[in-house]
Amino acid sequence: MSIISLPVVKVKKMKTIEIYKNRSKPVISFEFFPPRNGESLDGIYSTFDRLKKFKPAFITVTGGALGSQRGGTIAIVGSLKRKYKIEGVVHLTCANKSKQDLENMLMEIKYNDIENVLALRGDPPRDSRKFIPHPQGYGYAYELVAHIKGMNEGKYFGDKEGTFFEGLPAGFCVSVAGYPEGHPECNPSGNCFDYLKMKVDAGADYIMTQMFFDAEKFLEFRERAVKIGVNVPIIPGIMPVQRYNQVNFLLRQMGISIPNDFRKKLDANQKDADAVKKVCFEHDLSMVKELIAAEVPGLHFFTMNHPEATEKLLNEIK
């Protein structure tokens, strides 16, 4: 019996931090949201097909949002990487996972030829305002960052609790979240910056921020972060909006503010959907131009699997 030898397909890998280090202009990247369990990936594929003309440097895929948990994040990143030959970042949260669960998921990421992870604590469940960690898990993102960096040094959990063994370095690039207007659970004294510094000190390579509607909030956040010794790239997260109710939902859920002039224009046109789209587009465009003028390393667009608003915005700034 003859044995057929199949060719080994080598998937090209790149750490996303290297993209920022080697940039000549702001790096464009996109975020996608997993479909509900039981639905297809057509929405993600069609969104990327509309946006690929802007030559994004990489994509990210969430694991859910606002307490929802969806499957397939690692597989979706792998699928996009194989289909479009684009680098991907997996969102990995501590929610409902033990430390061993997280290490096992990180190995699954590695074995899928993915080496970029966004390390997150995760949101509380939808029916709760408080994050409750797994009994054998982590309560803070900096602990997950430290775990990944330990794997990068070849340190893995042993068979018995509290033991470790030496293995091959995992080779992950680790990004973390930043909150220009503070995390909803931060106290008024501003301990968000303490946690931000802890994540960077634990080994984060760069920071990707939550969305915001005011460029000045981001620039103030960046300035304050630099003052406390945060010396990694800080990437603004942008969500182009189109609907009046969408803006109000985001304000309630994310704990973010809105500039007065934008608020007044939205309220004045709230019954005219086309006028609201125009107001939102003009505001988003002005904000993005201000960020580019401030020499941000990149722009990360939260597409929510709907390409229209992001496409229109990028057509104006390309």
N, C-alpha and C positions, 0 to 999 in steps of 0.2 A: 504494500500500500504506500503510495507516494504521499508525502506531506507537503501541503501548499503553504509557502511562507508569505504572509501578508506584509506589505510595507508598513513601517512604523511612521505615523504622521506626527511630526514634531510641531506642537503648538507654540508659537512665539509668545514669550512672556516679557512684560515690562512693569516695573514698579512705577506707580503713578507719580510718586514724588520726583522721579527722574524727568518726567514730562514737564513739571513746573520748573525744575532746575535748568532745563535746556530750552525753555521757551524764548521766542523772539517777539511774541505778542500775547495778549490774554488768551489763556487756554479755555476752549469751549467744551463743556461736558453736559450730559443729560441724565436725569433720573427717571426711572420707570417704576411702576407700581404693579405687583403681581396681580393677576386676575383672581377673581373668586375661585375657590376650589371647584373644579368641575367645568370651568370655562377654558377656552382656547387661548393661545398666545397671539392670535391674529391682531388684537388691538395694539400690542407692543410692537410687533413687526411692522404694521402699517404706519405707526407713529415714527419709528426709526427710518422707514423708507422715505417719509416726507422730510425728515430732518438731516439725513446723512449728507446732503449736498453742502452742509456747513462744516463738514470735516471735523466732527467732534473727536477729541483726543481719547476719551473713554466714556463709559456709561456706568451708572450705579443702579442697583435694584434693591428696593426696600423689602422688609419682611412683614409689612403691614404698617398701620399708623393708628394713633389715638387709641391704643389698646387692642386693636384687631390683630389677629395672627393669621397669616396666610402662608401656604406651602409653596415650595418651588423656587425660592430665591436663588439658591446655588445653581440649580439646573438652568434657570433662565439666564443667569450671567454666562454660564457655559455655552448655552445655545446661541446667544447673541455673539459671543466671542468666536465660535466656530462659523456661524453663518455670515458674519460681517467682518471678520478679522479685526475686531476692535477689542481693546483692553476693557476689563470689567472690574467693578468693585462690589463686593458682597456686604450688605448691611447685616451685622451680627449683633443681636441684643442678648442681654442677660436674662430676660423675662422667661420664667418657667423652665430654666435650665440649670442643671448642676454644673459644677466646674468640669466634671468628666464629660458631661454632654457637650459643653462648649469645646473642649479639646477634641472630641470626636468629630464635631462639625468642622472645626478648623482643619482636621486631617482630610475630611471630605472635600473641602475647598481646595486644599493643596493637591489632592489626587485628581482634581478636575482642571489642573494646570492654571489655577487662579492664585494670584499671590497678593491681592489687594483687598483689605478688609476695612470697613468703617465700623469701629468698635463703639457700641452704644449700650447704655443701661437699659433703655426701653421705657415705654409709657406704662402708666398704671392700667389695669383692666378698665373697660368702659364703665363698669358700675362702681368704680372706686376712684378716689382722688389721690390715693397713696400707693406708691410702688412697694410691693411686698416681694423681697427676693426669695428665690428657691432656698430651702433649708440648707442645702449644700452648694449654694451658688454665690453670686456676687451681688452686692447692693449698689456698687458704683462702677462707672465706666473705666476709671483709672485702674481698677483691679483687673479688669479684662485686658486692658492694654499691657499691664505688667505680665500677665499670663502669656500673652502672645509674644512679647519680647523675650520671655523665658524660653519659649519654644524656638525662637530665632537663635537662641544660644545653645539649642540642643537639649533643653531640660523638659522632661515629660513625666506625667504621673506614673508612679509604680503601681503594682498590684495591691499593695496595702496602703491604707490611709496614712498620709503624711510622708510617704516615700516617693523617691524620684529615680529616674535612670537617665543616662546620657544617650541621645540619639542624634540623627542628622539635623542640622539647623533647618528650621522651617522656611526661612526666607520671606516672611511677610512684610509688606508695607502697611502701616497702620495709620488710618486717619480717624479723627474724632469730631464730635459736634461742638459748635460754639453758638452762643445765644446773645446776639447783639443787644437785646432788651432784657436779658436775664431769663434764666429758666423759671417756669411758673412756681417751682418749689424753693427757689432761692429766697433767703431772707433779705430784708431791706438794707442790711449792711453790705450787701454785695458779695456774698461768699461764692457766687458763681465764678469769680476770677480765681479764687483759691482752688476750686475744683478744676478749672481750665488749666492752671499751672501744674496741678498734680497729674493731669493726663499727659501733658507735654513732658514733664519730668519722668513719667513712667515709660516714655518712649514713643509718643505719638510723632509721626512724621509731618503731618500738616492738619489743618483745621478746616472743616466745611461748616458754614453757618446755617442756622435756621433762616427761613424767609423773613423779610422785613419790607416795609413800605416807605422807609425814610433812609436815604443814603447816608445822611448825617449820623444816624444811629449806628450804622456799620462803621463809619470812619472813627467815631468816638470809641467804639468797642475795640477796634484795631489799635488805636493810639494807647488806650489804657492797658491792653494786653502786652504791647511792646514794653511799656514802662515797668511791668512786673517781671520782665525777663522772658516772655514768650517770643522765641526767635525762629518759629517755623512759619511757612506760608499760611495765610488766612484767606480762604476762598469764600466770597459771598454767594449765598444761595438765593436764587431769584425764582419767584412764581408769577409768571404773567397771568393777570386776572382779566375777566371779561364781563362778569355779572355782578350786579348790586348785592344779591343775596350771598354770593360766593365771598365777597369781601367781608361782609358782616359775620359770616360763619368763621372765617379765618381769624378775625379779630377776637371772637369769643373763645375759640378753641386754643389758639396759640399764645394768647396773652401779649399781643403786640399792639402797637399804636399806629395811628395814621396821621399824616400831616393835615393841618386844618384846611388848607386850600383844596386838597384832594377830597377831603370829607365833604366840604361845601358843594363842590361840583357834582359829586356822586348823589348827594341828597337832592340837589336841584333837578337832576335828570333821572331819578330812580324809576320813573314809570316809562321811560323811553329806553328800550334795550339797546338800540343802535347808538344812542347818545352815550350811554354808560360804557359801551365798548370803546368808543372814541376817547372818552375821558381816561379810562384805564390805560389804553395804549399810550396816550400822550404822557401820562405820569410814568409808566414803566420805562418808556424810551428815555425820558429826561433823567430818571434815576440811573439807568444803565450807563448813559453817557457820562454822568458825574462819577460813577465808579471807575470807568475806563480812564477818565482824566486823572483820577487819583492813583492810577497805576496798580490796580489790583492784579494779582497773578492770573486770575481766571474768573469765569462766570459759570456757575453751575445751575442749570435750569431744571426746576421741578416740573416735568411735563404732565404728570398725572395721566399719561397715555392719551393725551389730547394735544396734537401738534400745532393747531392753528395759531394760537396766541404767540407761542415761542417762535414759530416760523415767521410770522409777520414782524416780530421785534428784530429778529436776526437779519431779515432782509434789509432793515433800515441801517444796521450797524456793521454789516459785513465788509 
